[in-house]
Amino acid sequence: MPELSCTARRVGDYESRTEEYEVLYAVGDAAPRGLRIRYQAARAFEINAALDAAVEIARAAISEAYPGTKGPTDEVLSQLAWRTIQSAKYQEGEATTSRLRL
């Protein structure tokens, strides 16, 4: 069964209130798609905008690998991104990967 993998790595100043991450999505043999997100943890609107951008890239990765596939809901994709980002938060640059069956 195909899987969507989401890999996140924290970049930038680890002591800053502004958090920055590189997020990469891969599905099957298709080329991985990535984005760089940045937000202040105290600003929910910035977090939501970052997660919306992550969902868009995830959808693009799924569509490229499996055209015409609806895939998981935006909520499920957003949760995948958030869990992966939070796992990478205190890893000081080490990548963390989460997977979701499609």
Helices and strands as residue ranges (DSSP letters): E 3-11, E 18-27, E 33-40, H 44-65, H 74-88, E 96-101
